[in-house]
């Protein structure tokens, strides 16, 4: 790797849990500039703990991103979900900042049943406003679009606009997941401009293909080449976003190395 890049940083997600992979080794073997990791069980409520490869990560020169657990849903109208979600989001933000991460990725979440989605948007606003009273988050919190759910906070563009009315003033960041966008029925030809018109920014791209058809509402990632989305269209999204990229595609370094090379060569052309 060099410090001067002709393309945005290109990275990979490493590990299904916080302790089952060597992120630095995986990133190196993939030819990546960046890596995304968990700091706790992505399906659990436990507080983050020091990553077993923390020292190597900090000295690696890689751009580090941390993904919050999938179960975090600060938009929820259920106190038993929303309150612990707020707690572990704060804990992950502190732990990610201590690791030197560039950002903390968290899904937009949803409200249940017949609850007015405005409740969820307002709950997101409260997360940021309360944190602002304590000095703000110690690193950028990057809200990711999601694939399904009629009452999701970040699936459709109109919902994203309502969410940003609540959180935009606090400097919230945005992650564009291409599989999620495709599954949500968003037009990948225009999605970068459409999102930026609302948020003013795209901080990270999760460049994933989809195993399912357009507007399926299913979140099932496929390899960069061979899914339902034409690879050229994915490259077009990455080029238009001009933001760091994380691949959450299936496979390990052998598969990811080819995908990193394909992206890097296409973007440099």
C-alpha positions as CSV (number, residue, x, y, z in Angstrom):
1,X,0.0,0.0,0.0
2,X,1.0,3.6,-0.5
3,X,-0.3,6.7,1.2
4,X,-1.2,8.3,-2.2
5,X,-4.1,6.6,-3.8
6,X,-5.6,7.2,-7.3
7,X,-8.8,5.5,-6.1
8,X,-10.8,5.7,-2.8
9,X,-9.8,3.3,-0.1
10,X,-11.1,-0.2,-1.0
11,X,-11.6,-2.6,1.9
12,X,-13.2,-5.8,3.1
13,X,-15.3,-6.9,6.0
14,X,-13.5,-9.4,8.2
15,X,-15.0,-11.9,10.6
16,X,-18.6,-13.0,11.4
17,X,-17.8,-12.2,15.0
18,X,-15.3,-10.0,16.8
19,X,-12.9,-12.9,17.6
20,X,-13.0,-15.3,14.6
21,X,-10.6,-13.7,12.1
22,X,-7.3,-11.8,11.8
23,X,-8.5,-8.6,10.0
24,X,-5.1,-7.3,9.2
25,X,-4.1,-10.6,7.6
26,X,-7.3,-10.8,5.6
27,X,-7.0,-7.3,4.4
28,X,-3.4,-7.8,3.3
29,X,-4.3,-11.0,1.5
30,X,-7.1,-9.2,-0.2
31,X,-5.0,-6.3,-1.3
32,X,-7.2,-4.0,0.6
33,X,-6.6,-0.5,2.0
34,X,-9.4,-0.7,4.6
35,X,-11.2,-3.2,6.8
36,X,-14.5,-3.4,8.6
37,X,-14.9,-5.4,11.8
38,X,-17.2,-6.2,14.7
39,X,-16.3,-5.4,18.3
40,X,-19.0,-7.7,19.7
41,X,-21.4,-10.4,18.7
42,X,-23.4,-8.9,15.9
43,X,-26.5,-10.7,17.2
44,X,-26.0,-9.9,20.9
45,X,-26.4,-7.2,23.5
46,X,-23.0,-7.5,25.1
47,X,-20.8,-4.5,25.4
48,X,-17.8,-4.3,23.0
49,X,-14.5,-5.7,24.3
50,X,-11.0,-5.0,23.1
51,X,-10.3,-6.6,19.8
52,X,-7.8,-9.5,19.9
53,X,-5.9,-7.8,17.1
54,X,-6.3,-4.2,18.3
55,X,-2.6,-3.4,18.3
56,X,-2.0,-4.8,14.8
57,X,-5.0,-2.9,13.5
58,X,-3.8,0.4,15.0
59,X,-0.4,0.0,13.5
60,X,-1.5,-1.4,10.1
61,X,-2.1,1.8,8.2
62,X,-5.5,0.4,7.2
63,X,-8.6,2.6,7.4
64,X,-10.7,0.9,10.0
65,X,-14.5,0.9,10.2
66,X,-16.6,-0.8,12.9
67,X,-20.0,-2.2,12.3
68,X,-22.4,-2.0,15.3
69,X,-24.4,-5.2,16.1
70,X,-27.3,-5.8,13.7
71,X,-29.8,-5.9,16.5
72,X,-29.3,-2.2,17.3
73,X,-32.5,-0.4,16.6
74,X,-32.6,3.0,18.2
75,X,-35.7,3.9,16.2
76,X,-37.8,1.2,17.9
77,X,-41.0,2.2,19.8
78,X,-40.3,-0.8,22.1
79,X,-38.4,0.4,25.3
80,X,-36.8,-3.0,25.7
81,X,-35.1,-2.6,22.3
82,X,-34.6,1.1,22.0
83,X,-33.0,1.7,25.4
84,X,-30.4,-1.0,25.2
85,X,-29.8,-0.1,21.6
86,X,-28.9,3.5,22.6
87,X,-26.6,2.2,25.3
88,X,-24.6,-0.2,23.2
89,X,-24.5,2.3,20.3
90,X,-22.7,4.7,22.7
91,X,-20.4,1.9,23.9
92,X,-19.5,0.9,20.4
93,X,-18.8,4.5,19.4
94,X,-16.4,4.9,22.3
95,X,-14.7,1.6,21.6
96,X,-14.4,2.3,17.9
97,X,-12.9,5.7,18.5
98,X,-10.4,4.2,20.9
99,X,-9.3,1.8,18.1
100,X,-8.8,4.7,15.7
101,X,-11.8,3.8,13.5
102,X,-12.9,6.2,10.8
103,X,-16.6,5.6,11.5
104,X,-19.2,3.4,13.2
105,X,-21.8,1.8,10.9
106,X,-25.3,1.3,12.2
107,X,-28.5,0.2,10.4
108,X,-31.3,2.7,10.2
109,X,-33.8,0.4,12.0
110,X,-37.6,0.5,11.9
111,X,-40.7,0.8,14.0
112,X,-43.1,-2.2,14.4
113,X,-46.7,-2.9,13.6
114,X,-48.9,0.1,13.0
115,X,-46.6,2.6,14.7
116,X,-46.3,5.9,12.9
117,X,-42.7,6.0,11.4
118,X,-42.3,9.5,12.7
119,X,-41.9,8.0,16.1
120,X,-38.8,6.2,14.8
121,X,-37.4,9.3,13.1
122,X,-37.9,11.3,16.3
123,X,-36.2,8.6,18.3
124,X,-33.1,8.9,16.1
125,X,-33.2,12.6,16.6
126,X,-33.2,12.1,20.4
127,X,-30.1,9.9,20.1
128,X,-28.1,12.6,18.5
129,X,-29.5,15.5,20.5
130,X,-28.8,13.8,23.8
131,X,-25.3,12.8,22.7
132,X,-24.7,16.4,21.6
133,X,-25.5,17.6,25.1
134,X,-22.6,15.4,26.3
135,X,-20.2,16.7,23.6
136,X,-21.3,14.5,20.7
137,X,-20.1,11.1,19.4
138,X,-16.4,10.6,19.4
139,X,-16.3,9.6,15.8
140,X,-18.7,9.7,12.8
141,X,-21.9,7.6,13.2
142,X,-22.8,6.3,9.7
143,X,-26.4,5.3,9.2
144,X,-26.8,2.5,6.6
145,X,-29.8,2.1,4.3
146,X,-31.7,-1.1,4.6
147,X,-33.3,-3.6,2.2
148,X,-36.8,-4.2,3.6
149,X,-39.5,-3.1,6.0
150,X,-42.5,-0.9,5.3
151,X,-41.7,1.2,8.4
152,X,-38.0,1.3,7.9
153,X,-36.1,4.5,8.6
154,X,-33.6,4.3,5.7
155,X,-35.1,2.0,3.0
156,X,-36.9,4.5,0.7
157,X,-35.8,8.0,-0.2
158,X,-38.9,9.7,1.3
159,X,-38.1,8.0,4.6
160,X,-34.5,9.0,4.4
161,X,-35.5,12.6,3.9
162,X,-37.6,12.5,7.1
163,X,-34.8,10.8,9.0
164,X,-32.3,13.5,7.8
165,X,-34.7,16.2,9.0
166,X,-34.0,14.8,12.5
167,X,-30.3,13.9,12.4
168,X,-28.7,16.0,9.6
169,X,-28.0,18.9,11.8
170,X,-25.9,16.8,14.1
171,X,-23.5,15.7,11.3
172,X,-24.8,12.1,10.9
173,X,-23.0,10.2,8.2
174,X,-24.4,7.8,5.6
175,X,-23.5,4.4,4.3
176,X,-24.9,3.4,0.9
177,X,-25.2,-0.4,0.6
178,X,-25.8,-1.3,-3.1
179,X,-27.5,-4.7,-2.3
180,X,-29.9,-3.0,0.1
181,X,-30.6,-0.2,-2.3
182,X,-31.4,-2.7,-5.1
183,X,-33.5,-4.8,-2.9
184,X,-35.4,-1.7,-1.7
185,X,-36.3,-0.8,-5.3
186,X,-33.9,2.2,-5.6
187,X,-32.5,3.1,-9.0
188,X,-28.8,2.4,-8.9
189,X,-28.3,4.7,-11.9
190,X,-29.4,7.7,-9.9
191,X,-29.1,6.6,-6.3
192,X,-25.9,8.5,-5.5
193,X,-27.4,11.8,-6.7
194,X,-30.7,11.0,-5.0
195,X,-29.1,10.2,-1.7
196,X,-26.7,13.2,-1.8
197,X,-29.7,15.5,-2.5
198,X,-31.1,14.5,0.8
199,X,-28.0,13.9,3.0
200,X,-25.4,16.0,1.3
201,X,-22.9,13.1,1.7
202,X,-22.0,9.5,1.3
203,X,-19.3,8.5,3.7
204,X,-18.9,4.9,2.8
205,X,-20.2,2.4,0.2
206,X,-20.9,-1.2,1.0
207,X,-20.4,-2.6,-2.5
208,X,-22.4,-5.8,-2.6
209,X,-24.2,-7.6,-5.3
210,X,-27.6,-9.2,-4.7
211,X,-28.7,-12.8,-4.8
212,X,-32.3,-11.7,-5.3
213,X,-34.2,-9.7,-7.9
214,X,-34.8,-5.9,-7.9
215,X,-37.2,-4.7,-5.2
216,X,-37.2,-8.1,-3.5
217,X,-36.8,-6.6,0.0
218,X,-34.3,-9.4,0.7
219,X,-30.8,-8.8,2.1
220,X,-28.7,-11.5,0.6
221,X,-25.3,-10.5,-0.7
222,X,-23.7,-12.0,-3.7
223,X,-20.2,-11.8,-5.2
224,X,-19.3,-8.6,-7.0
225,X,-19.6,-10.5,-10.3
226,X,-22.4,-13.0,-10.8
227,X,-25.4,-11.6,-8.8
228,X,-28.5,-9.9,-10.0
229,X,-26.8,-6.5,-10.4
230,X,-24.5,-6.0,-13.4
231,X,-21.0,-5.4,-12.1
232,X,-20.6,-2.4,-14.3
233,X,-23.5,-0.8,-12.5
234,X,-21.9,-1.4,-9.1
235,X,-18.7,0.1,-10.4
236,X,-20.7,3.1,-11.6
237,X,-22.2,3.6,-8.1
238,X,-18.7,3.5,-6.5
239,X,-17.3,5.9,-9.0
240,X,-20.2,8.4,-8.6
241,X,-20.0,8.2,-4.8
242,X,-16.2,8.7,-4.7
243,X,-16.2,7.4,-1.1
244,X,-14.3,4.6,0.7
245,X,-15.6,1.1,-0.1
246,X,-16.1,-2.0,1.9
247,X,-16.9,-5.3,0.3
248,X,-19.3,-7.5,2.3
249,X,-19.4,-10.1,-0.4
250,X,-19.2,-13.9,0.2
251,X,-15.9,-15.7,0.4
252,X,-12.5,-15.0,1.8
253,X,-9.2,-13.3,0.7
254,X,-8.9,-15.4,-2.5
255,X,-12.3,-14.2,-3.7
256,X,-12.0,-10.7,-2.3
257,X,-8.6,-10.1,-3.9
258,X,-10.1,-10.5,-7.4
259,X,-12.9,-8.2,-6.5
260,X,-10.5,-5.5,-5.1
261,X,-8.4,-5.8,-8.2
262,X,-11.5,-5.5,-10.5
263,X,-12.7,-2.4,-8.6
264,X,-9.3,-0.7,-8.4
265,X,-8.5,-1.3,-12.1
266,X,-12.0,-0.1,-13.2
267,X,-11.8,3.1,-11.1
268,X,-8.3,3.9,-12.2
269,X,-9.2,3.5,-15.9
